[in-house]
């Protein structure tokens, strides 16, 4: 049982772990390129175009996808 009396399972679903790795992707790419996070978000949504930002996003996504989650 947890501290508050519930019986939550403390193991984390691998899908959720994998998803959490994507959290912060815009901020990471923005830091790498020295641009604002909102600009990266706009490029990702198709509102703006930037070959450099798109390439950096794809590279980061590939890096994340290579991380193997075992559970």
Secondary structure, DSSP 8 states (H G I E B T S, - for coil): --TTS-----S--HHHHHHHHHTTHHHHHHHHHT--HHHHHHHHHTSS--HHHHHHHHHHHHHHHHS----
